[in-house]
């Protein structure tokens, strides 16, 4: 039987690890919000700030990885605690990738410069970004509570992001067909939209990790995917 002091000390370390993952989540969410505001609002200073923020996120992810490995090596935790430590490590990695994708959006905001963007695409992109950001916010809340039910709801909600991404892709292709002068802008926005779709996927991966931590089981049903952008083709115009 472990001494109560040792158990309490381990619980404190586990809580500190969980807290750092929460902070990483908050930083990633803020970076994403800044990147989207910079892109839609043509705020180049904010875009550059969002790019630089990625270094701090990478450092925090590295700290979490080291602490998780150290905790496993020193404490040799039982199954349920081991799940939480490994889950924290995996969730941190997903959040770091979200930060990378947010940085990419911010870099494209800088590349696009101050020139106004095609309004219909901006509206669709903003709707996609709002949903992706909400998914990230919800999954961070679910992680704080280790709520497997909420995690499954978030996982199921990813199909809406897929659908919005497919719609955006179709609209961008049509714009390029109509007006080749906007092809460069539309292409940058296509990559931004894909980054947002991938952020939704990472939020879904986090939700699955939460479910595993809380229940010891992977979700019973395979996740649904509705991103059909890879099947879309430009219309062929007759001559």
N, C-alpha and C positions, 0 to 999 in steps of 0.2 A: 504493500500500500504506500502510495506516495505521500510525503509530508505535505500538510496543507499549504505551507509557505511555498513549496516548489510548484504545487498546482496553481496557486494564485499568481506566482511569477510567470508561469507559462501562459495563463489566461491574459495577463497584462501584455505580454509580447504578441499574442495572437490578436488582441484588440488593437495594438499599435499598428500591426501589419494591415489589418482591415481598414483602419483609419487612413493610412497612407494610400491605399487603393482608392478610397473615397475622395481624397484630395486630388489624386491623379485624374479621377473621373471629372471632378469639377474643373480642373485646368484644361482638360481636353474639350469639355463642353464650352468653356469660355473661348478657347481658341477657334472652335468651329463657329460660334456666334460672331466673333470678330471677323473671321474670313468671309462669311456670308454678308455681313454689313458692309465690309470693304468692297466686295464684288458688286452688290446691288447699288450701293450708294456712291460708288466710284471714289472711295476714300483710300488713297494710295498710302498715306501714312499708317492708317490702321492695318492695311494689308501687310506692310513691312513689319509692323509690330507682331502680327500673327505668325509670320514666318520665323521671327526670332524667338518667339515663345516656345517653339518646338524643342530647342536645346534644353530648356528646363524640364520639359515633359520627358525627354529621353533620359535625363539624369535621374529623375524620380523613378522611372520604370526600372533603371539599373539598380537603384537602391532596394526596391521591392524584391527584385530577383535575388539579390545577394542575401537579403534578410530571410526570404523564404527558404533558400537552400540552407542557410545557417541554422534556422529553426528546426528543420527536419533532421539535420546532422546532430544537433545538440540534444534535442528533446525526444527523438524517435517516437513521434506521436502515434496515438491509436488511430483506427480507421477514420472515424468521423472528423477528428482534428486534422488528420493528414489530407482529407478531402478539401477541407477549407483552406489549408495552406497552399496546396497545389492549385486549387481553384483561384485563389488570390493571384498567384503567379500567372495563370492563364488569362485572367480578366485584365491584369495590368498590361499584358502583351497586346490584347485586343485594343485597349485604350491608347496604347502607344501608336498602334497602326491608325487609329482614328485621328490622332494628332498629326501623323504623316499626311493623311488625306486632306485634313483641314489646311495644313501648310501648302499642299499642292494647289488647293483652291485659291489661297491667298497669293501665291506666286503667279497664278494666271490672272488674278485681278490686277497685279502690277503690270503684267505683260499687255493686258488689254488697254491700260492707260485711262485717260479721262474721257475718251470718246463715248458718246451714248451707245448703249447696247440695244439690240432689237427688243422692243417692248414685249411682244407676245412671249418670247423665249424667257425674258427676265421674270415675267409673272409666273410662268410654269416652274422655273427654277426655284423661285422663292417659295412656292407651295411645296415643292419637293424638299427643300432645305428645312422648312418649318416642320414637316413630318419627321424627317431624319433626326432633327434636334430633339423633338418630343420623344421619339423612341429612345434616344440616348438618356434623356432626363428620367424617363420612366424606369429604364433598366437600372440606373444608378439607385433610384429609390427602392427598387426590388432587391438590390444587393444589400442595401443598408438594413433591410428587414429579413433578408434571406427567405423571400416569399416565393415558393415554387409555383403557386397558382398565377400570380402576377407575371412571373417569368414566362409561363406558357402563353398568356394573353399577348405579351409583347412579341414573342416568337411568331405567333399567328398573324400579328399585325404587319409583318414585313411584306406581305403580298401587296399591300397598298403602295408601298414604296416602289416595288417592282413595276406595278401598273403605271404609276406616275412617271417613272423613268422611261418606260416604253413609249408613253404618250409624248414625252419631251423629245425623245429620239426621232419620232415620226415628224414632229413639227419642225425640228432642226433640218431634217433632210428636205422637207418641202421648202423651207426658207432658202436653203442653198440652191435648190432647183430654180426658184423664182428669181433670185438675186445673187449672182455669183460674187458681187462686191462685198457681201456680208459673210462669205464663206469662212474667212479667217476667224472672225468673231464667233460665228456659230460653232466652229470646231473647238475653240477654247471652251465654250460653254458646254459642249458635248462631254468633254473630259471632266468638267466640274460636276455635271449631272451624274456621270459614272462614279465619281468619287463619293457623291452623296448616296448613291445606291449601295456602294461598298460599305459605307458607314452604317447603313441599315443592316447589312450582313454581319458586321462586327458586333452591333448591338444584339443581334439574334444569337450570335455565338456566346456572348456574355450571359444572355438569358438561359441558354442551355447549361452553362457552367453553374449558374445559380441553382437550377433544378437539380443538378447532380450533387452539389454541395448539400442541399437541404434534404434530399431524399435518398441519395446513394444510387439513383437510377437515371439513365438517359431518358429523354422524352420518348414515349411509346410510339408515337406516330412520326413518320418522316416529314420534315418541314416542306411546306408548299412553296413553289417558286413560280412567279408569273412575269419574269423579265423576258420579254420576247424581242428585245431590241436587236439581237443578233440575227433575227430572221427577216428584218425589214430591208427593203431594197428601194432605191430611187425608181420612180416611174420612168419608163422608156417613152420618150416623145416621138410620135410619128413625123416623118418629113414629107 
